[in-house]
């Protein structure tokens, strides 16, 4: 059986055009780590969270090779890194005070991933990478519902230009941002910034909305 590649199977979620679009986002399961601080900080909390998410995600994917049997398992491509973002209450609006960013870093998981499956992966990662804070990773259900999304091309610091396009789309379609503690600004990273030039980066920007 061919591997399931979520980006190809659900192109509406992962491959939007560079013009804003309206989408109803279904409930999905994520492996998530919550934290705060500058995502660009060398050896910072964000980088460690991303390392942990990928270590656990690949441990889950590769578990059958070590003889583990998981009900409903199928082969798949590990989905891309995603993030929910907001700022501390005392932060200035914009991108200047990155040390006051708050985030939930996430990697989507197949439906067969349960707390039991995660617990086995945690034991595997603890043996291989004991320096990682495996207890900070949690399974999380997220159902975003109605959103406006758009593909952003280029550096992360140039996202405001794409966000303005999305705001114009909302105004034209009788929608308004519905960002709250329950519904956050969402980004999906389709490019590896370590291997991709800044002007070639592809990032899905997603904003929860409601009718005016």
N, C-alpha and C positions, 0 to 999 in steps of 0.2 A: 504494500500500500504506500502511496506517495505521502511524503511528509506534509502536514498542514502548515502552511505559511500564512499566518494571520494577516499580514500586510496585503497579500494577494487575494485571500479569500474574503476579506472585508475591506475592500478598497475605499468604500465610502467613509470608513473610520480612519484610515491611515494614509490615503492618497488623495486628499482633496486638491482642487485646482488652486491657482493663485488668486482667484476671486472668491469672496466670502460666499458661504452657502449655509442653509439651515439644515439641521440634522437632529433626529431623535436617537439619542445614544442609549443602548440597552444596558441592563445590569451585567457586570463582569466581575470576575474574581482577580484580585491583585495581591502580590506580595509587596508589602510596603514598609518603609522606614521613615519615621517623622523626625525632623530636626530643624535647626536654624543655623544661620551663619553664611558667610561668603562662599558661594559655590566654586569660586576660582582659587580659593586658598589651598596652597600646597599642603597635603597631609591633613586637610580639614575634615570636618564631620561629613560634609556632602560626599567627598570622594570615597570615604570609608563606607558610607551607606550604599553607594553605587557598587563598590567592590563586593559587599555582602550580598546585595540583591542578585548579582550575576552568579556568585558562588553558589547560592542556594538554588537559583533557577536551573543552573546546569546540573547540580546534584540531583534535582528532581527528574530532569529530562534523562539523565544517564543511569538512573537507578536500576532499570532492568538488566543492565550489563553486569551488575553485581549479584544478580539472582533475585532481586526483590520483585514481588508480584503486586501490582497495583490494579485494582478493578477499574475497568474502563480505559486503561492506558492506551494511548496511540502516539505515534512518532510525530514530532512537530519541530518547527524552527522557533527558538526562544524569541518572543516578541521584543520590540524595542523598549528602551528606557522611556518612562513618562514621568511627569512631575506636576503636582499641584502647588501653586505659589501664592503667597501673600506677604505682607510686611507687618512688622511690629507696629503697634499703635502710635508710637512716637517717631516713626520714620517719616522722612520727607517723601513725597510722591515722586516716583521715577526710579531710575536705576542707579543713582549715585551711592546710596548707603547699602551696599550689598551685604555688609555685616549684619544688617537688620532684616534680611530675608528670612522668611519661614517657609518650609517646604515639606512635602510628603513625596518622596521618590518611590516609584512603583515599576513593577514589571508584571504584565498580565500573565495569568496562569490558566492552564486548561481546566475545564470543569471537574476533572477527576481529582484535582488537588484538594485534599482535605487537611484538617489539623494533624491527623495521623501521618499523612504523607509528608507534611512539612516537618514534623518531629523527627522522622527518619533522616531527612535531608540535613536538619540541624546537627544531628550526631555525626554525619559524614563530614560536614564542613568543620565542626569543632576539632576533629582529628587532624584534618589537613591544614586548617588555618586557625589555630587557637587564639590568634591575636584579634580576630573579628568578634564584635559584640553581637553574637547570633540571637540573643534574647530580645534585641530591638526590632527584629523583623516580625511582622504580623500579617496574617491573611486578612484581607479587607474586601468587602463587597461594595461596589460603587455603581449607582445607577444615576447618571447625570441628567437624563431626560432631554428636554429641548435645548439645543445649543446652536450657536453660530461658530463656524470654524473656517480656517483659511490656511493655505500653505504659505509659510514665510521662507523666503530665500535670502540667505546672507547671514551676517553676524547677529548674535543674540541681542547686542545693544541697539540694533536697528529695528527691533520688533515694534516700537511705537508707531512706525509708518504703517505696518500691516494692521495694527490694532485700530488705527484711525480709519482705515478702509472698512474694517468690520463695524465700527461705530456708525459710519455713514450707511452701511447696509441695514443695520438695526433701525436707524431713523427712518429709512425709506420703507421699511416693512412693518412699521408699528410695533417694534420690539424694544425692550430695554434690558440692560445688564441685570442679572439676578445673582450676582456674586454675594456670597454670605459665608458664614462659618460652615454651612453644609454644602455649599456649591462654590468651588474655587476656580480661579484662572488655571487652565490646564495646558500643558505643552507635551508634545510627543517628539522625541528626538530620533530622526531617521538617519542621521549622519553621526559618525564618530569624530568629535572635534580634534582628537589626537592625530587623525589621519586625513582630515579634510580641510582644505583651505577655507577661511572664514566666509568668503563670498560664494562658496559652493554648499554651505550648510543648508539642510532642509529640516524645517521644524513645523509641525502642525500646531497652530494656535487655536484654542477652543475656549469659548466663553458661554456660560449658562445664561439663558435669556428667558423672558416671559413677555406676554403681550402687554402693551401699554394699557 
